[in-house]
Amino acid sequence: MSAGVFAAPKAYADISLFSRKDITINAALDIGGDAFYFPNANFGTGSYAPHKSGYSRTKNVTLAELYGQPMLSGTWQTPWGFSVFGLVSAIGSTTLGDGDAESVSQTSGTPRQVNLEDANLGVKIPLNGKRRLIIEGGRQRFQIDDGFLMGKGAYSSGERGAWWYAPRFAFSGPGVLKYEGQSIRSDVFMLENNSNNRQTYGNDKPETKFVGFDVTLFRSKPGGDGGSTYGDRAAYVTLTYFYVRHADKGAAYDYSNRADRQGMSVTALSWGGTPFAMKRHPFTKNVTFYGNFVSEQNSHAGNGYKGVSAYAVYVEPGYTFANLPWRPHVFYRYTRFSGGKNPHSRTKHNYDTFFLYDGARYTYGGYWPGEIVGNNMSPLSNMEVQQFDITGVPPVHLLKKDDELKLGLHFYDLAYLYPTGAGLPAGTKRHMSDEVNVSAEYALDANTSGAIAAGAAFSGPGGRALAKDGVPAGQGIPRIHGVSGVLEVYFYKHF
């Protein structure tokens, strides 16, 4: 799932409806869409659309998605030195064509729905210098760093449509207390995700209520404000902890990336940016190093388990060749999601992705490992990913002097940790697939962008076994192909 590749980091309305000395009311609209073609979907097994009478299979999947998000916001600069703000928005979305290309499609049948997205109210209290305290309650977007652990409060499968674009982000309250300083940022949060398995045909995450905190030490980019904006941080390190005080239990959540949540403690240490920059060695300002380690522990598990002990880790060194044409940036990312050898073990070791967001920083290439296998098949649990990316910005301007074109080449090597832990036959080899994607992203300005991408995935033994395992019970196994493909386009516009 792309998780909103072109969704704005956080949309604020910007068309003035009412303004006077101390009160402003604004409106705005976001629209976005995409189109996909998947030849030989899932290595030829195709995608199955569920019906009351059974399934229909599509080998070469074609789909499109659209969404719109009207927004209304307001600010009151009070006479007491602090400001009051609020935002309300709704999202309408649909999927057209065959629906998404998962083995069993989650969005077939042209689903469409309108839901409340944001509905929050808060106060911003200025402190000494550029420091501030923010209290925000209600439905709101909340993200920690690049979203590897925390970023998505709602998903768009089933009746909601737009599963690939994934425009929904908001968590429900109570809310968040934020401190934004010049070198320290911290949040204390009590939130819950907006899960609804009736709307999503049982494919949503468990309803989860959690409480926790994060503390970030950071260095801002010149002219940036790293206290409020993740993208303005030149370097950072963050400690996060949260406790799941309530979550749904039941057999519907008893598989790889839905480890039993209630009572779980989650701890993470993350870092990123250019942490080694030294004036004596100018090349160090072009070295990037990102990473995250997440631990999930639960001694009060349900669903027949006596406990959960799982983890995920990624490390991502990179380098920008600042003196070369196109300023190419190269990085290697190794990601490991824990898993268990024995699917019948009473201790669950499969990693739960919780509220994973896309995580793309330079161009395509977020935490979903590839536009084909990563989005359609891979479980993001009990697996490791080796990713190589090179991106560049050619010195060309297509429509205006400050627009930007980014080109990218992305390679993914996917493998199971333990195929038997995924329920595959004994003797299945670990290698799932190799995948190559090429991408071109165009930004006319901060409010208008689009992209086109293409790719091919080459199956390994684990990938072929996974494709067969995804065929619904009672259906014959189609012929397995060695290659699957994708062609996709996106657009985004903020009014």
Disulfide bonds with the S-S distance in Angstrom:
none
